[in-house]
Amino acid sequence: MTDIMTCLWFDNRIDDAIEFYTGTFKSAKILRRVRRDAHTPTAIAEIELEGHRFMLLNGGPQFTFSEAVSFVIGCRDQDEVDYFWDTLTSGGGSPGQCGWCKDRFGLSWQVVPDQLAGTIGGADPAGAQRATEAMFKMTKLIIADLQQAYAGN
């Protein structure tokens, strides 16, 4: 079977990124870490976050992240949304609109509650419209507010 892995290019902050991402995701694993010698930053690493493998490359300043690529985190409940949102936006990250945010490295994430589909994609078109309008006003998504908007409360 062909293997596909996401490669993330970092500008000399790869060791910080490894620690941040493996500390953020509870089941994270460092699969491989290659240094030129004991006194230099990691040159390349492979990590696993929630079953998805990433290669991290210490590539230099030539390329940066953009919103054209983002990673979606499906969250079971508001506590999980709050955890990922607060962690990813901490230490220099930034909030965006509609559940999007950037972490301290500039990587874009979408922190999405599982309940979102039942509100903005719900069977009631008027409720879905109200929930969508409520979502457009949010940075971090608040499940109760989406559900209340869908219900017309």
Order of alpha helices (4+ residues) and beta strands (2+ residues): beta-alpha-beta-beta-beta-beta-alpha-beta-beta-beta-alpha-alpha-alpha
